[in-house]
């Protein structure tokens, strides 16, 4: 479906990284959205359960073989599964197909380094878990060190990248690209979660 956001989870994924984005898609400040603009779905190598770094067990909606061809965004969630190149490399044609179609692609933490490894960051400004890791993972396929920006998250064209601690900024940039809410509402969501009720509203 064109309104689905597909979260790619590999074993030992970082469960905190998609949490703010997924909740903002489904919820607003007053509770669940009665008619959300997008639908969150999980994609994994197979439809067998994937396990998070913290031990959560997640049942995918799609496997790599059954996922739809069109959707709103592809979001690669970080974690240690990206170190298993035999599995992670199967994501590369999925990313290429998404980018060729103009679909939004997000990659956080080790998933951003995966993007460097496959040359997907060579024509966009980007960030990740430090320039050294991008160079190490990217090797000869990474030719855009000058495009690296040392920020929590960076959006350029249809690609959003973030380091492993930039999950809130990652969510903000993707929400803006997806036009999930007005820019003002997205900024309020970000500030609320970044600084909390006490600092934002002066609550006692």
C-alpha positions as CSV (number, residue, x, y, z in Angstrom):
1,X,0.0,0.0,0.0
2,X,1.2,3.5,-0.8
3,X,0.7,4.7,2.7
4,X,2.7,2.0,4.5
5,X,5.9,2.8,6.3
6,X,8.1,-0.3,6.2
7,X,10.6,-0.7,9.1
8,X,13.4,-3.2,8.2
9,X,14.4,-5.1,11.3
10,X,17.3,-7.6,11.4
11,X,18.1,-9.8,14.4
12,X,19.5,-7.9,17.3
13,X,17.8,-4.6,16.1
14,X,17.8,-1.6,18.4
15,X,14.2,-1.4,19.6
16,X,14.4,2.2,20.8
17,X,15.4,3.6,17.4
18,X,11.9,3.3,15.7
19,X,9.9,4.0,18.8
20,X,9.4,7.8,18.5
21,X,8.7,7.7,14.7
22,X,6.2,4.8,15.0
23,X,4.4,6.4,17.9
24,X,4.2,9.8,16.1
25,X,2.7,8.1,13.0
26,X,0.0,6.4,15.1
27,X,-0.6,8.9,17.9
28,X,-1.1,12.6,18.5
29,X,-0.9,14.6,21.7
30,X,-4.5,13.7,22.6
31,X,-4.1,9.9,21.9
32,X,-4.5,7.5,19.0
33,X,-5.1,9.1,15.7
34,X,-8.6,8.3,14.5
35,X,-7.4,8.2,10.9
36,X,-3.6,8.0,10.7
37,X,-2.1,9.1,7.4
38,X,0.3,6.2,7.4
39,X,0.4,2.6,8.6
40,X,3.5,1.1,10.3
41,X,4.6,-2.3,9.1
42,X,7.6,-4.5,9.8
43,X,9.8,-6.2,7.2
44,X,12.4,-8.8,8.0
45,X,14.4,-11.4,6.0
46,X,11.6,-14.0,6.7
47,X,8.3,-14.0,8.5
48,X,10.0,-15.7,11.5
49,X,10.3,-13.6,14.6
50,X,13.2,-11.2,14.9
51,X,14.7,-10.4,18.3
52,X,15.8,-7.0,19.5
53,X,19.0,-6.1,21.4
54,X,16.8,-5.9,24.6
55,X,15.1,-9.2,24.0
56,X,11.8,-8.2,22.5
57,X,10.4,-10.7,20.0
58,X,8.7,-9.1,16.9
59,X,6.7,-10.9,14.3
60,X,7.1,-9.3,10.8
61,X,4.3,-8.3,8.6
62,X,6.3,-9.0,5.5
63,X,9.4,-10.9,4.5
64,X,11.9,-9.6,1.9
65,X,10.1,-11.8,-0.6
66,X,6.5,-10.8,0.2
67,X,6.9,-7.0,0.9
68,X,4.9,-4.7,-1.4
69,X,6.6,-2.9,-4.3
70,X,5.2,0.5,-3.5
71,X,5.0,2.2,-0.1
72,X,5.6,5.5,1.5
73,X,9.0,5.0,3.2
74,X,11.6,2.4,3.9
75,X,13.2,2.8,7.4
76,X,16.3,0.8,8.2
77,X,16.6,0.3,11.9
78,X,20.1,-0.1,13.4
79,X,21.5,-2.8,15.6
80,X,24.0,-5.6,15.3
81,X,22.3,-7.5,12.5
82,X,24.0,-5.2,10.0
83,X,27.3,-6.8,11.0
84,X,26.1,-10.0,9.3
85,X,26.8,-9.0,5.8
86,X,25.3,-12.2,4.3
87,X,21.9,-11.1,5.6
88,X,22.3,-7.4,5.4
89,X,23.4,-7.4,1.8
90,X,20.0,-8.7,0.9
91,X,18.6,-5.3,1.8
92,X,20.7,-3.5,-0.8
93,X,18.5,-4.3,-3.8
94,X,15.4,-3.3,-1.8
95,X,17.0,0.1,-1.0
96,X,18.0,0.6,-4.6
97,X,14.5,-0.1,-5.8
98,X,13.1,2.3,-3.3
99,X,15.5,5.1,-4.3
100,X,14.9,4.5,-8.0
101,X,11.2,5.0,-7.4
102,X,11.7,8.2,-5.3
103,X,10.6,6.5,-2.1
104,X,11.9,8.0,1.2
105,X,14.6,6.0,2.8
106,X,15.8,6.4,6.4
107,X,18.8,4.7,7.9
108,X,20.0,5.1,11.5
109,X,23.1,3.9,13.4
110,X,24.7,0.8,11.8
111,X,22.1,1.0,9.0
112,X,23.6,4.3,7.9
113,X,27.0,2.5,7.7
114,X,25.4,-0.2,5.6
115,X,24.2,2.6,3.3
116,X,27.8,3.8,2.9
117,X,29.0,0.2,2.3
118,X,26.7,0.1,-0.8
119,X,27.4,3.5,-2.1
120,X,23.9,4.9,-1.3
121,X,25.4,8.0,0.4
122,X,27.6,9.2,-2.4
123,X,25.3,11.8,-3.8
124,X,23.7,13.2,-0.6
125,X,24.6,15.0,2.5
126,X,24.5,12.5,5.4
127,X,25.6,11.5,8.9
128,X,26.0,8.3,10.8
129,X,28.1,6.8,13.6
130,X,31.0,9.0,12.9
131,X,33.0,9.5,9.7
132,X,35.5,6.9,10.7
133,X,32.9,4.1,10.8
134,X,31.4,5.2,7.5
135,X,34.9,5.1,5.8
136,X,35.6,1.7,7.5
137,X,32.3,0.1,6.4
138,X,32.2,1.9,3.0
139,X,35.6,1.1,1.8
140,X,36.0,1.9,-1.9
141,X,32.2,2.1,-2.3
142,X,32.1,5.2,-0.1
143,X,33.3,8.3,-2.0
144,X,31.5,11.1,-0.3
145,X,33.3,11.8,3.0
146,X,33.0,15.5,2.1
147,X,29.2,15.1,2.3
148,X,29.4,13.9,5.9
149,X,27.8,16.3,8.5
150,X,28.5,15.8,12.2
151,X,24.9,16.1,13.3
152,X,22.4,13.8,15.0
153,X,20.3,13.5,11.8
154,X,20.6,14.8,8.3
155,X,18.0,14.9,5.6
156,X,18.9,15.4,2.0
157,X,16.8,14.7,-1.1
158,X,14.8,11.5,-0.1
159,X,17.4,10.1,2.3
160,X,17.5,10.6,6.1
161,X,20.5,9.3,8.1
162,X,21.2,9.5,11.8
163,X,23.7,8.3,14.4
164,X,22.6,5.8,17.0
165,X,21.7,8.4,19.6
166,X,19.8,10.6,17.1
167,X,16.5,8.7,17.1
168,X,14.4,11.8,18.0
169,X,16.1,13.9,15.3
170,X,15.7,11.0,12.9
171,X,12.0,10.8,13.6
172,X,11.6,14.6,13.2
173,X,13.3,14.6,9.8
174,X,11.3,11.7,8.5
175,X,8.0,13.2,9.8
176,X,8.8,16.4,8.0
177,X,9.6,14.6,4.7
178,X,6.4,12.5,5.1
179,X,4.3,15.6,5.9
180,X,2.8,13.6,8.7
181,X,1.8,16.8,10.5
182,X,2.4,20.5,10.1
183,X,6.0,21.6,10.6
184,X,4.9,23.3,13.8
185,X,3.3,20.1,15.2
186,X,6.4,18.1,14.3
187,X,8.6,20.6,16.1
188,X,6.3,20.5,19.2
189,X,6.5,16.7,19.1
190,X,10.3,16.9,19.0
191,X,10.6,19.4,21.8
192,X,8.2,17.6,24.0
193,X,10.2,14.4,23.8
194,X,13.6,16.1,23.9
195,X,13.2,18.4,26.9
196,X,10.1,17.0,28.6
197,X,7.0,18.5,30.2
198,X,8.8,20.4,33.0
199,X,11.2,22.3,30.7
200,X,8.8,22.8,27.9
201,X,5.8,24.0,29.8
202,X,7.2,24.9,33.2
203,X,5.1,22.3,35.0
204,X,5.8,21.7,38.6
